[in-house]
Structures are given as C-alpha cells and as structure tokens.
Amino acid sequence: MIRKTFLNPQLMACALIAALMLPVVILTYTEHNPFWVALSALLLPLGFYTILAALSRRSGAMTWWAFPFIFFSAFQVVLSYLFGNSVVAADMFLNLTTTNTGEAGELLANIYPSVIAVFVIYLPLLYLATQHIISKVSLGDRMRRRMIIGGAATLLAGCITLFAGCYSEVRKTLRDEVFPINVAYNMALAISEAHKIANFHTTSEGFSFEAERDAEPEEREIYVMVIGEAARAASWQMYGYERETNPLLSQRDDIVLFRQITTQSNTTHKSVPLMLSSVHTSEHAELFRRKGMPALFKEAGFKTYFISNQVPQGAMIDHLAGDSDVVEYLPALQHDYSTVDALKRIIKEDRAERLLIILHTYGSHFSYHQRYPREWSHFTPDDDVAILRKNALMIRNAYDNSTLYTDYVLNSVIETLAAENACTAMLYCADHGEDLFDDVQGRFLHASPTTTYYQLHVASLAWFSPRYRELFPVKATAAHANAAAVATTHSLFHTMADVASIGSPYVLEGASLVSPHFDNSAKRYYLSDHNEAIELNEEIGIDAHQSSLLERAGVEL
C-alpha cells in the first residue's frame, strides 16, 4: 500500500510542483511586493511548473529533467535563510566562481540548518523520481491534459495580472520579481560579467594613464594602501561603538578618520576593483577598459607591490593586481599580521626610492573566529557557531575580536612606516560592511541584493608621517578638513594618487580626500546587482529604519 502510494505518478507530479513552488512562496512572504506584483509572481511560476510537470508521461524522468529548476530552488531556500529576503543575485553566481573553497567551507559549516532543510526537501524528491524511473511509472494522458490546461489557464491569468497591474514595469517585474525568470536573467548577467573579466587584458591593452608627477621629494617615498575586509564602521570604537575595539588607534593623535565613507558595492569582487580603479560607479563598463592603481603608480616611476592574505580568485582584483611589479599571495590560513611582516621585509630588502605597497587583508571576513589568534579573544564567548539568531552574541564577540586584531595590524603598519627615515603615508578602507543580526530584520553577512546601513558604512582612515606633513602640508591639512566629507570608496583611487602627487586625466582632484578642492556636492552612488549606478537613497532598498541608522551615524544621504 505504501509502495503503491509513493509510486503514484500524480503524487510525483504534485511533489515536484510543490518543491519548485517553495522558494516562490517564501519570496512572496519576504519581498513585501505590491499586490499585483506578488500575485503575478505566484501565478506565473505555478502555471509554468504545472505544465512542466506534465510534459512527459514518465513522471520520474520529468523530475530529473527539471533538475536545473530544483537546483535554483534549493539555492534560493539557502539564500532566504542567510539573508532573509531577495532572489539569487548575479553577484551570488559570481561569488560561486570567485570564492575560495576554504571560505565556502566556513560558510556552509555555519549555515547547516538551511543545508539540512534543502537535503530533506529535495533529496527524497530525487530519490522518489529515481524509483519511478526504475518502476517505469507513467502519468496518464488524461491527467497530463488536465495539468497542461490548468497550467496554461494559470499562466494566462498570471500574464493578465502582470500586464493589467504592472503595465508600466512589465520587463522590470519579470526581471526582478518573478522566480525563476529573475534567476535566469541574473545567471546570464553573471556569465557576461565573467566573460568580461576573463578578457580584461585584451580590452585594457594599450591603455595609459598618461601619468605625471607634480611634486617629487628628493628622498625615499613609501605609500601603503591597506584594503580591509567586511569592517563596518558601526563596530569600531572610533566611530562611537561602545566596546573598545580600537584601543591602539583611538589613542593616536596623528590619524585622520574619514567618518562618512560608504561602499560602492557590498560584494568584494566588485568593491575592491572599484577601489583600485579610477572608474566612477556610473561608469561600470569602463572598468574593463582601464587599468588600475598599480599601473598608474608604475607609470609615475614607483616600484609596486600587491601583497594579499587572500587567495587568487580569478576575479578583477587579480587582474588589476597583476600589473604590479611584484604580486605575492601569502600562504593560506595566516592571520593579517603576516602582511605587516611582508611590509617590513619589502622595506628592508627593496631599497627603491619610490614604493607603493598594497596590502589586501582578510580583516573581518566570515568566519570571524578564524581571523585572529586565540590570544586576541578579548570578547567572550566567541566560539565558532552556526548562523542562528540565538548565537548572535557569540557571533558579535568573534566579529569584535577580529576588529580588535585589525586595530593591532593597522597600528603596526603605522609604526613600521613611522620608523623609516622617509616620506611615508598610509590609507586604509574596508571594501564593505557586515550585518550581524542587528535588529528585528535578522540580516546577516554581506553581498545581499538589498543592502543595509551596516553593509554600507565602512571604516576608513589615513596616516601621514611627520616628514610627509612637512613636505605636503596642504594635503595633510585638507585630509583633516575632509574628515567628514560625503564620499564613497570611489575616492580611494584618487586620494592615493593625490597623496603621491600623481596627476592624470583620469585622476580627479574633486574626488581626492587630500585635496582642498574636494567636491562635497557630488552625489553618492551605489552599484546594484545589475551593475546600475543608483543614487544612495530609498531606491536601493534603504527603508526608514536604515535611513535613521545612517543619520544617527552622521552619514548624509
């Protein structure tokens, strides 16, 4: 009796439809779309999946043929667990190809409830389908006709709802809100983006910054850019956080803390290339034509180093870094102080008069517990635990310990440069921030298609040696004057070039934080998942709550 029930072809078809509709139902609940959009997003996939389930008489084989849809559905369920809302984004697909296996393993190990749920839902479905194939179970023609007619009617109703209720934004609704159409679109966009990245050296061949220096000290120059990872300003003591996460940096009186820097993207594979490039958020296509900061400094006569505590990922970061004279990826599983050791070694062994050294750190990248030595476990308990709201305190403790360790690393970089009899400076900025179950929304991590205050507002600071301040008093003074400037990570390239007195048609004085002519009237932009430059306001999903957090932090929209 039980075997007969499980080998019922109608049950198989219904189980397939239900499994595929699960993420659709979840998205209907989480996205809070207008009624007509939500109704269309329900009816269209329901009609399509009903027809799909009836296309073949072999119900088991049809389920396996539908495996791509099953995979996307499972992916979406995990994403909903992780971020609370939003569809599988183009950035998610790119993250699959640019995230190293160690990072992926750390994440999967900590989201096991969603992984288990996916296995419980979809593996039995595939097993049942296999049994149907073995037993040669067939779906009757009469039932198939009924399903196709019913599915077509539902699909038609969805189309009527779509065009009647969303007539002015049909394409946008399909692209953004109707699962799995939105996923297919995002996957195609990701493939296109990956192709552009792979061909970067061809599309940027022959590009020149036409770089010139407008000042050149008759002494050694060492300029360091430190790229942070997932360091949100909200968890830094220097930005008003109640915990002492910056005990060393907060005691220094020679630091310029940039208080209003927001990221151009909440994903590393987009944000870091934009930080290393002159390209404005609104010129994303130019990213694949222009070279980056290492190439600019080389043109200006600098010996360039790119030292990374992360592994090569095949992303734009690696291509831009590849123009450096020396690219060094440090051995895996080291903490960020290893970049300080590399800095000390370079300064000691390479006596070049002009040095640019870019340090790409691991910062506060998840899993936070892995980002610092055990002796830095100041906030406890900080065990490596599953991503669950009930574990929020331990997760926050581990994150704050990683920030505490970053404080030590940055202070060590400054002390290393200060010990040199040279003109030195350091610029630090994180690529994006992080959510840590901060409020009732229960958001966690970064790279979600809809961003938050905690992902947007990043930590950034500059340090100038006494000798640099003597030689370039106007730049040092301007940096202090621009401490509260309305800026994004777009300013980092231009600031670093200006620190080194490098001019170019592609270096903008109005975007430099060490320029007295910084343009405070420029609007902030954010790069959407579809690579569209959107003004930083409610259009990118910042609701009243997120706006209030930005205002409370002193970040002007």
PASE-727121 format. One record per residue (C-alpha): z, x, y. Coordinates in Angstrom, 3 decimals, padded with zeros to 6 digits, always signed. Layout:
BEGIN
Z/X/Y
...
% end
This chain:
BEGIN
+000.000/+000.000/+000.000
+000.970/+002.798/+002.403
-002.122/+004.814/+001.476
-004.317/+001.767/+001.994
-002.799/+001.221/+005.435
-003.366/+004.813/+006.504
-006.934/+004.744/+005.225
-007.716/+001.625/+007.243
-010.732/+002.538/+009.437
-009.698/+000.097/+012.157
-006.305/+001.798/+012.362
-008.060/+005.152/+012.623
-010.226/+003.939/+015.496
-007.265/+002.387/+017.308
-005.196/+005.535/+016.823
-007.983/+007.636/+018.331
-008.298/+005.351/+021.358
-004.517/+005.277/+021.868
-004.203/+009.073/+021.627
-007.008/+009.602/+024.126
-005.616/+006.984/+026.496
-002.122/+008.533/+026.556
-002.832/+011.006/+029.419
-004.685/+008.238/+031.271
-001.582/+006.048/+031.163
+000.621/+008.976/+032.218
-001.643/+009.740/+035.188
-001.686/+006.083/+036.198
+002.095/+006.255/+036.434
+002.389/+009.654/+038.140
-000.504/+009.622/+040.634
+000.536/+006.541/+042.637
-003.077/+005.742/+043.498
-004.168/+002.588/+045.340
-004.547/-000.443/+043.056
-008.337/-000.380/+042.801
-008.427/+003.349/+042.106
-005.726/+003.036/+039.439
-007.460/+000.067/+037.807
-010.811/+001.857/+037.723
-009.141/+004.977/+036.297
-007.767/+002.808/+033.448
-010.774/+000.628/+032.648
-013.487/+003.305/+032.716
-011.958/+005.640/+030.101
-010.742/+002.707/+027.981
-014.274/+001.336/+027.792
-015.778/+004.754/+027.127
-013.268/+005.687/+024.416
-013.695/+002.311/+022.696
-017.451/+002.853/+022.480
-016.919/+006.466/+021.408
-014.641/+005.439/+018.530
-017.343/+003.090/+017.224
-020.358/+005.374/+017.471
-020.125/+006.430/+013.822
-019.386/+004.453/+010.667
-017.333/+007.453/+009.489
-014.140/+006.928/+011.491
-012.636/+010.245/+010.393
-015.724/+012.231/+011.334
-015.864/+010.446/+014.698
-012.318/+011.595/+015.431
-013.238/+015.213/+014.781
-016.404/+014.876/+016.862
-014.129/+013.695/+019.661
-012.069/+016.896/+019.402
-013.040/+018.177/+022.912
-011.555/+014.978/+024.360
-008.478/+015.414/+022.170
-008.071/+018.979/+023.415
-008.315/+017.908/+027.063
-005.857/+015.082/+026.413
-003.341/+017.459/+024.850
-003.809/+019.924/+027.721
-003.191/+017.112/+030.211
+000.010/+015.992/+028.476
+001.408/+019.539/+028.698
+000.348/+019.795/+032.349
+002.045/+016.483/+033.174
+005.236/+017.775/+031.580
+005.046/+021.026/+033.522
+004.074/+019.762/+036.976
+004.970/+016.081/+036.853
+001.564/+014.946/+038.114
-002.090/+015.873/+038.692
-005.031/+016.378/+036.405
-006.088/+019.588/+034.641
-007.488/+021.528/+037.571
-010.298/+024.049/+037.871
-007.622/+026.647/+038.589
-005.970/+025.789/+035.271
-009.126/+026.720/+033.377
-009.435/+029.946/+035.361
-005.785/+030.680/+034.651
-006.575/+030.494/+030.937
-009.028/+033.373/+031.339
-007.067/+035.455/+033.869
-003.513/+035.182/+032.499
-002.466/+037.884/+030.050
-001.171/+036.913/+026.634
+002.348/+038.087/+027.451
+002.631/+035.733/+030.425
+001.134/+032.882/+028.411
+003.613/+033.509/+025.609
+006.539/+033.488/+028.036
+005.422/+030.151/+029.445
+004.699/+028.452/+026.130
+008.043/+029.568/+024.728
+009.781/+027.787/+027.574
+007.847/+024.513/+027.555
+008.266/+023.885/+023.845
+009.246/+020.186/+024.237
+005.766/+019.371/+025.550
+004.103/+021.622/+022.974
+006.045/+019.916/+020.187
+005.117/+016.498/+021.587
+001.438/+017.428/+021.591
+001.598/+018.597/+017.998
+003.487/+015.471/+016.927
+000.897/+013.227/+018.580
-002.402/+014.941/+017.839
-001.982/+016.898/+014.590
-001.194/+013.773/+012.499
-004.268/+012.136/+014.061
-006.500/+015.008/+012.957
-004.857/+015.115/+009.526
-005.455/+011.392/+009.100
-009.070/+011.860/+010.173
-009.497/+014.551/+007.536
-008.150/+012.212/+004.854
-010.625/+009.548/+005.992
-013.469/+012.071/+005.617
-012.319/+013.099/+002.142
-011.957/+009.456/+001.065
-015.305/+008.538/+002.684
-013.751/+005.710/+004.650
-016.220/+003.703/+006.729
-015.844/+001.386/+009.672
-017.617/-001.902/+009.116
-020.736/-002.681/+011.144
-019.256/-005.954/+012.382
-016.164/-004.197/+013.706
-018.286/-001.495/+015.301
-020.401/-004.084/+017.099
-017.267/-005.799/+018.403
-015.855/-002.494/+019.649
-019.107/-001.490/+021.326
-019.466/-004.875/+023.030
-015.801/-004.866/+024.061
-016.037/-001.288/+025.253
-019.211/-001.988/+027.227
-017.596/-005.019/+028.863
-014.538/-002.942/+029.788
-016.764/-000.155/+031.087
-018.737/-002.654/+033.169
-015.504/-004.104/+034.556
-014.413/-000.587/+035.466
-017.712/+000.055/+037.277
-017.432/-003.209/+039.195
-013.854/-002.359/+040.134
-014.881/+001.143/+041.178
-017.782/+000.070/+043.411
-016.026/-003.012/+044.811
-012.683/-001.369/+045.517
-013.716/+002.224/+046.232
-017.265/+001.727/+047.519
-016.903/+004.322/+050.275
-015.485/+007.016/+047.986
-017.047/+006.406/+044.573
-018.000/+010.040/+043.973
-014.640/+011.351/+045.148
-012.758/+008.826/+042.989
-014.734/+009.773/+039.884
-014.402/+013.489/+040.612
-010.697/+013.447/+041.403
-009.071/+010.445/+039.729
-010.919/+009.302/+036.581
-009.874/+011.154/+033.445
-011.725/+012.831/+031.693
-014.572/+012.889/+034.243
-012.374/+014.878/+036.609
-011.559/+017.387/+033.890
-015.242/+017.866/+033.035
-016.028/+018.431/+036.716
-013.182/+020.920/+037.085
-014.256/+022.785/+033.977
-017.821/+023.090/+035.299
-016.465/+024.358/+038.625
-014.303/+026.915/+036.806
-017.293/+028.162/+034.811
-019.287/+028.526/+038.031
-016.412/+030.408/+039.653
-016.039/+032.724/+036.649
-019.773/+033.482/+036.799
-019.495/+034.433/+040.490
-016.531/+036.684/+039.752
-018.374/+038.407/+036.913
-021.335/+039.104/+039.213
-019.280/+040.318/+042.180
-020.536/+043.889/+042.046
-024.132/+042.637/+042.246
-023.554/+040.150/+045.067
-021.478/+042.615/+047.122
-023.732/+045.605/+046.519
-024.715/+047.264/+049.759
-022.034/+045.553/+051.816
-020.473/+047.689/+054.546
-017.596/+047.005/+056.913
-019.097/+049.408/+059.461
-015.540/+050.661/+059.856
-014.436/+052.887/+062.718
-011.033/+054.102/+063.858
-009.972/+053.631/+067.459
-006.992/+055.978/+067.071
-006.329/+058.817/+064.656
-002.982/+060.654/+064.774
-003.080/+064.397/+064.239
-000.581/+064.122/+061.403
-000.267/+062.608/+057.984
-000.538/+058.807/+057.683
+000.745/+056.759/+054.747
+000.336/+052.995/+054.805
+001.658/+050.829/+051.988
+000.885/+047.227/+051.245
+003.169/+045.528/+048.723
+001.862/+042.343/+047.141
+004.721/+040.167/+045.959
+004.581/+037.538/+043.260
+005.971/+033.982/+043.486
+008.502/+034.928/+046.198
+009.295/+031.752/+048.066
+010.935/+032.083/+051.458
+013.386/+029.299/+050.587
+015.234/+031.615/+048.181
+015.518/+034.610/+050.499
+018.804/+035.206/+052.294
+016.848/+036.467/+055.305
+015.285/+033.011/+055.690
+018.637/+031.240/+055.628
+019.261/+030.831/+051.900
+022.989/+030.517/+051.198
+023.021/+033.096/+048.415
+022.985/+036.845/+049.132
+019.600/+037.619/+047.638
+018.699/+040.267/+050.265
+021.852/+042.367/+050.638
+019.910/+045.551/+051.425
+017.037/+044.335/+053.574
+019.265/+041.996/+055.590
+021.329/+044.993/+056.738
+018.329/+046.824/+058.157
+017.518/+046.565/+061.854
+014.056/+048.112/+061.542
+012.340/+045.220/+059.748
+010.073/+042.555/+061.203
+010.471/+039.336/+059.214
+007.479/+037.031/+059.553
+009.050/+033.598/+059.420
+006.081/+031.238/+059.253
+003.624/+032.702/+056.765
+002.088/+030.162/+054.392
-000.184/+030.960/+051.483
-003.874/+030.098/+051.368
-003.585/+029.193/+047.693
-000.770/+028.628/+045.217
-002.629/+030.475/+042.462
-002.562/+034.265/+042.068
-006.224/+034.593/+041.101
-007.210/+033.034/+044.450
-004.402/+034.060/+046.771
-004.375/+037.814/+046.125
-008.156/+038.281/+046.586
-007.905/+036.360/+049.875
-005.044/+038.652/+050.919
-007.184/+041.693/+050.143
-010.262/+040.267/+051.861
-011.376/+039.631/+055.426
-012.694/+036.237/+054.340
-011.176/+033.203/+056.059
-010.039/+030.242/+053.976
-013.043/+028.263/+055.195
-015.494/+030.961/+054.045
-014.701/+030.999/+050.342
-018.311/+031.662/+049.312
-018.200/+034.884/+051.353
-015.508/+036.223/+049.034
-018.215/+037.160/+046.540
-020.370/+038.949/+049.112
-017.813/+041.105/+050.933
-015.768/+043.953/+049.591
-012.026/+044.205/+050.194
-009.261/+046.263/+051.763
-009.662/+049.396/+049.593
-013.354/+049.611/+050.544
-012.530/+049.176/+054.246
-009.962/+051.979/+054.230
-012.280/+054.273/+052.263
-014.978/+053.790/+054.890
-012.387/+054.770/+057.514
-011.580/+058.051/+055.734
-008.494/+057.098/+053.714
-007.716/+058.071/+050.138
-006.950/+054.744/+048.475
-004.699/+053.818/+045.565
-004.184/+050.498/+043.816
-001.082/+050.543/+041.619
-000.414/+047.398/+039.605
+002.559/+046.426/+037.492
+000.411/+043.631/+036.091
-002.333/+043.991/+033.512
-006.081/+043.787/+034.231
-007.162/+040.154/+034.054
-010.873/+040.195/+034.774
-010.248/+038.308/+038.000
-011.408/+039.005/+041.558
-008.232/+041.053/+042.066
-009.532/+043.661/+039.631
-012.962/+043.790/+041.275
-011.571/+044.309/+044.779
-009.035/+046.839/+043.491
-011.842/+048.672/+041.691
-013.165/+050.049/+044.986
-010.009/+052.174/+045.307
-010.267/+055.908/+044.671
-007.523/+055.541/+042.067
-006.663/+052.365/+040.149
-003.609/+052.542/+037.934
-002.216/+049.759/+035.781
+001.303/+050.682/+034.779
+002.424/+050.357/+031.145
+003.407/+046.829/+030.163
+006.970/+045.494/+030.193
+008.164/+047.707/+033.038
+010.171/+046.404/+035.956
+008.882/+046.699/+039.508
+010.787/+049.869/+040.355
+008.068/+051.603/+038.346
+005.782/+051.009/+041.355
+008.271/+052.922/+043.522
+008.177/+055.792/+041.025
+004.375/+055.740/+041.239
+004.555/+055.747/+045.043
+006.854/+058.768/+045.053
+004.574/+060.594/+042.628
+001.446/+059.915/+044.704
+003.055/+061.020/+047.966
+004.305/+064.213/+046.334
+001.168/+065.144/+044.390
-001.618/+063.929/+046.676
-001.473/+065.760/+049.991
-004.349/+063.797/+051.548
-003.869/+063.289/+055.288
-004.753/+059.585/+055.127
-003.321/+057.414/+052.353
-003.495/+053.675/+051.655
-001.358/+052.653/+048.695
-001.402/+049.051/+047.485
+001.418/+048.081/+045.126
+000.886/+044.885/+043.137
+004.282/+043.873/+041.779
+005.483/+041.327/+039.222
+008.103/+040.042/+041.661
+009.471/+036.668/+040.617
+006.742/+035.672/+038.196
+007.938/+033.438/+035.377
+009.717/+034.174/+033.068
+012.220/+035.246/+035.734
+014.691/+036.547/+033.172
+012.168/+039.278/+032.277
+011.648/+040.505/+035.830
+014.800/+042.587/+036.319
+017.081/+044.947/+034.343
+020.212/+043.388/+032.863
+022.443/+045.205/+035.352
+020.885/+043.038/+038.070
+022.256/+039.843/+036.513
+024.375/+039.040/+039.540
+023.975/+035.260/+039.406
+025.033/+033.977/+036.005
+024.469/+032.412/+033.570
+020.831/+033.472/+033.685
+019.739/+033.029/+030.079
+016.074/+032.634/+029.202
+015.965/+028.883/+028.568
+013.497/+026.055/+028.111
+011.935/+024.469/+031.170
+014.159/+021.418/+031.412
+015.878/+019.881/+034.405
+019.247/+020.269/+032.668
+018.686/+024.057/+032.701
+017.904/+024.148/+036.439
+020.988/+026.197/+037.352
+020.261/+028.961/+034.831
+016.597/+028.981/+035.865
+017.586/+029.281/+039.526
+020.097/+032.045/+038.735
+017.418/+034.073/+036.960
+014.964/+033.485/+039.809
+017.537/+034.568/+042.400
+018.289/+037.693/+040.373
+014.588/+038.539/+040.447
+014.677/+038.145/+044.246
+017.736/+040.379/+044.391
+015.809/+043.004/+042.451
+012.800/+042.639/+044.775
+015.173/+043.356/+047.654
+016.118/+046.628/+045.962
+012.485/+047.557/+045.252
+011.315/+046.912/+048.821
+014.258/+048.777/+050.298
+013.402/+051.692/+048.004
+009.784/+051.677/+049.221
+011.031/+051.811/+052.810
+013.460/+054.654/+052.067
+010.695/+056.583/+050.311
+008.404/+056.282/+053.337
+011.230/+056.977/+055.796
+011.952/+060.276/+054.026
+008.440/+061.536/+054.786
+007.640/+063.549/+057.880
+004.646/+061.350/+058.593
+003.338/+058.271/+060.359
+004.196/+055.526/+057.838
+004.354/+051.747/+057.641
+004.754/+049.028/+055.026
+003.558/+045.428/+054.932
+004.893/+043.038/+052.281
+003.880/+039.493/+051.444
+004.102/+037.228/+048.405
+000.963/+035.582/+047.070
+002.589/+032.140/+046.789
+005.935/+030.471/+046.262
+007.517/+028.525/+043.412
+009.093/+025.169/+042.560
+012.492/+025.265/+040.809
+013.469/+021.635/+040.118
+014.470/+021.453/+043.780
+014.529/+017.695/+044.232
+014.031/+014.348/+042.545
+010.342/+015.080/+042.034
+011.328/+017.637/+039.394
+008.499/+020.049/+040.235
+008.482/+023.466/+038.567
+006.448/+026.684/+038.735
+003.278/+027.017/+040.889
-000.503/+026.524/+040.678
-000.192/+022.735/+040.616
-003.229/+020.903/+042.089
-000.939/+019.276/+044.665
+001.241/+021.843/+046.364
+004.730/+021.710/+047.883
+006.740/+023.372/+050.636
+008.322/+025.723/+048.112
+004.901/+026.917/+046.915
+003.507/+027.219/+050.441
+006.140/+029.075/+052.469
+006.222/+032.717/+051.381
+008.331/+035.756/+052.189
+006.656/+038.409/+054.338
+007.875/+041.394/+056.348
+006.795/+044.672/+057.919
+008.453/+048.040/+058.461
+007.335/+050.870/+060.747
+008.682/+054.392/+060.733
+010.171/+055.818/+063.962
+007.137/+058.082/+064.263
+004.745/+055.134/+063.918
+006.647/+053.291/+066.650
+006.316/+056.339/+068.903
+002.587/+056.630/+068.341
+001.799/+052.912/+068.400
+004.461/+051.186/+070.495
+002.147/+048.295/+071.429
+001.516/+047.405/+067.785
+005.199/+047.650/+066.826
+006.226/+045.530/+069.816
+003.529/+042.962/+069.052
+004.781/+042.663/+065.484
+008.221/+041.656/+066.760
+006.639/+039.243/+069.219
+004.638/+037.674/+066.387
+007.597/+037.324/+064.022
+007.435/+033.531/+064.392
+003.640/+033.343/+064.638
+001.872/+030.408/+062.997
-000.062/+032.268/+060.319
-001.279/+032.251/+056.741
-001.897/+035.045/+054.264
-005.355/+035.334/+055.862
-003.678/+037.560/+058.467
-002.645/+040.246/+055.958
-006.011/+041.998/+055.666
-006.489/+042.022/+059.443
-002.892/+043.120/+060.061
-003.141/+046.001/+057.606
-006.425/+047.146/+059.147
-004.909/+046.952/+062.634
-001.814/+048.883/+061.514
-004.172/+051.717/+060.543
-006.214/+051.332/+063.770
-009.360/+050.438/+061.833
-011.981/+048.430/+063.654
-014.885/+046.493/+062.143
-016.993/+043.413/+062.897
-015.017/+041.855/+060.030
-011.556/+042.771/+061.361
-010.277/+040.053/+063.701
-007.815/+041.022/+066.418
-006.721/+037.399/+066.768
-005.635/+037.346/+063.128
-003.582/+040.553/+063.261
+000.194/+040.235/+063.404
+000.434/+043.628/+065.137
-001.876/+042.584/+067.934
-000.600/+041.301/+071.306
-003.636/+039.027/+071.235
-002.743/+037.179/+068.037
-004.218/+033.669/+068.171
-001.308/+031.256/+067.812
-003.590/+028.281/+068.392
-005.528/+028.805/+065.153
-005.065/+026.048/+062.606
-003.612/+026.737/+059.183
-005.884/+026.100/+056.226
-005.249/+025.856/+052.517
-007.834/+026.369/+049.761
-007.937/+023.331/+047.496
-008.549/+023.358/+043.776
-012.206/+022.612/+044.557
-012.364/+025.608/+046.939
-012.458/+023.407/+050.021
-010.613/+024.568/+053.131
-008.213/+021.780/+054.058
-006.056/+021.771/+057.136
-002.419/+022.218/+056.213
-001.152/+018.676/+056.578
-000.804/+015.480/+054.606
-004.386/+015.809/+053.341
-003.306/+018.298/+050.656
-000.597/+016.028/+049.344
+002.278/+017.009/+051.616
+004.319/+013.834/+051.887
+007.052/+013.050/+054.408
+009.662/+014.808/+052.280
+007.625/+018.019/+052.051
+006.852/+017.855/+055.770
+010.558/+017.588/+056.548
+011.237/+020.685/+054.429
+008.584/+022.630/+056.308
+010.003/+021.513/+059.651
+013.542/+022.363/+058.569
+012.356/+025.877/+057.681
+010.760/+026.222/+061.117
+007.202/+026.133/+059.776
+004.927/+024.333/+062.221
+002.132/+022.168/+060.850
% end
